[in-house]
Structures are given as C-alpha cells and as structure tokens.
Amino acid sequence: ADLRKGMVLVDAKLKRPEAVWEFEAEVEVKYHSTTIHSNYQPVVHCGTVRQACAITLVDREVLRTGDKARVKFRFVCRPEYVTPGARLVFCEGRTKGIGT
C-alpha cells in the first residue's frame, strides 16, 4: 500500500520535503534512573511520528535527570517526515524527556 498510518500532507511550496533517517534536537531529560549513553533507544513522539530512535550524544558523553543537551536521533525502522522546530517527547519505561 502507498499509504500508511502516520503519513502527512505537506505544502507543495516547500522545497523538496523529504523523510529523513536522522535529525538533531535540543533535549532535556525529565527523569532517568541512571545515565543515558549513545545508542540508547527510546520511542520518540513528534507530531504524527511514533517510532523507536537511537540517540547519539553530540555535546556530552552521558545524560542524567535534569540535563540539557544537543543530541542526534536516528530512526530504527523507516525514515519519517519531521517538521523543523516541532516539539518532541521521548520515553522508554519510566524514562521521560522533551525537546525541540
């Protein structure tokens, strides 16, 4: 099928809107019981997107509760269209974080 759940319609005036495998975001960890390292895989909720992503830390080596950092997310299953500047939430178990 050409259509699947979560697909979005975009304005034709946008210059080549494309689905991406990776994107960067400024995030804040609201709660995590230990530390977050690169390759940590939470589920990212961003607009209509809900998919597991691997995190690559850009600014620092580890993240703990209350830390803010720039990170790179890489989708695990398939590329998705992510609106620039959109808010996101990532979670896994009791771990929670937000970002843009």
TORKEZA-830211 format. One record per residue (C-alpha): z, y, x. Coordinates in steps of 0.5 Angstrom, whole numbers, plus 500, padded with zeros to 3 digits. Each point is the difference from the previous one (the first is absolute). Layout:
N
ZYX...
# end
This chain:
100
500500500498507502507503497507498501507503498502506504493503501499507500494505498499506505497506499492500503501506503505497505497499507499492500506498497502493503505495500504499507504495503505505504503506498505505503506502496507504502505496497508500499504493500505501494503493501499494505506496502498499508494503503492501499495498505493500501496494496506501494496498494503504493496501494497507499499503493496506501496502493497494497501496507505495501499496506503497506499504506502499508504506503498503507505505502497506503506505502505495502502492501505499495501503493507500497503502493499508499495500506493504499494498504493500500497493499493497499500495494494494501499496493500493501496497494494505499498508501502505495499507498506504502500508497501504506507503499502495495508498499501493502506495499501494505505495498502493502506496497506506501496504505497506497496506503496506498494504503494504499
# end
